[in-house]
Amino acid sequence: MTLKTNPKLAGVIPYDPAAHAVPYQLSANENAYGMPDTVRFQVEQALKTSVFNRYPDPLANDLRDEIASSFGVGREQVLVGNGGDELLFDIALAWGGAERIFLNFPPTFSVYAGACEILGTAVENIARTQAFDIDVDAACTRLASGDIDYTIVTTPNNPTGNLTTRADIIRMLEASDALVVVDEAYMEFAQLSADPATEPSVADLIARYDNLLILRTLSKAYGCAGVRLGYVVGSEKAITELIKVRQPYSVDTLSQTIARVVWSHREAFVPIVESLVHERERVIGTLSIIDNVRPYASQANFILVRMNADAHAVWEYMHRHGVLVRNVSDGGLLKNCLRITVGTPTENAHMIEVLIQAISEIRGRK
Ligand SMILES: *Cc1c(COP(=O)(O)O)cnc(C)c1O
């Protein structure tokens, strides 16, 4: 028989992480340092006594309790998932679907709109400004009309690296009863470089707003992209909705075990985050004096770079010379932009060298 497929999926293009096996991996915003040796040792010890023939605790309650206590909330206000991506899909399932509306602020993480395409959720886009800020007046006006079901504010935003202010997030939270997800996947990098008077995270606002959900992950600052562990913190009401749609055993025993060790050794990652933030500023400084290259300020572990050269050709040249970065160039706000993950000093030095060669080679071809 030929196979009958669902016409809803006819136009869907699967998410492509654009992974390629080259020596310099600066495309996925992973943490080049991984785990400190001391933490790695504790993880290996913990795995030795892990039980594999039994199903995991479906809600990972021990891990939930540990995360909850560091946010000063109860277990019922936290949920962990198989990476932040699974939780984003759970959010899309719980708040989206046919005849429901997601408010999006592109350019941002493409996974949000991707889930809507599969679930039949309508996506309404309000484009960011030239400085990549959310047009908060337009967002609040749209939210106030009452039919938006959920929205996601990414701060620091991927791929632009800038923050949304607390005042702007509060305006959106107060504009309607829609769920406002604040995706803080890169927040640890912003917190380290922030002026202490302006805390960039809005996690403390969960006590005041039932419609706020904070998303975080161990994939970036905590060097655990391979472990697949993300979490959300929010009102009990919001968490309850997510529990209705989630896959019961999505967070396996290995991930729960590793995450508990990592969580209890969080402070061991601070020096790593510090050196990445220091490298980020150093790389931005170097790129800013190179002709035909414009790096944008960033609060995350990656840098958006605009070039006076065709981004695809630059990407291709760098790839051929062993450096993988992300081509985020589009016809609009991100024209001729690449997103470059901050790596180790050696990786960054090599990346800069290859980028300079790429630009002169490509501009010389004309
Ligand atoms: C990386 C990332 C996530 C989550 O990644 P996981 O590895 O699935 O935890 C969520 N949001 C943004 C914006 C990201 O860049």
The ligand as a Gaussian input file, in Angstrom:
#p B3LYP/6-31G(d) Opt

LIG

0 1
 C       18.917000      26.392000      23.879000
 C       17.616000      27.060000      24.084000
 C       16.555000      26.480000      24.809000
 C       16.526000      25.122000      25.409000
 O       17.429000      24.211000      24.992000
 P       17.391000      22.719000      25.565000
 O       18.725000      22.187000      25.191000
 O       16.249000      22.020000      24.912000
 O       17.204000      22.823000      27.052000
 C       15.408000      27.210000      24.993000
 N       15.284000      28.443000      24.504000
 C       16.265000      29.031000      23.813000
 C       16.055000      30.414000      23.303000
 C       17.446000      28.358000      23.561000
 O       18.386000      28.954000      22.813000

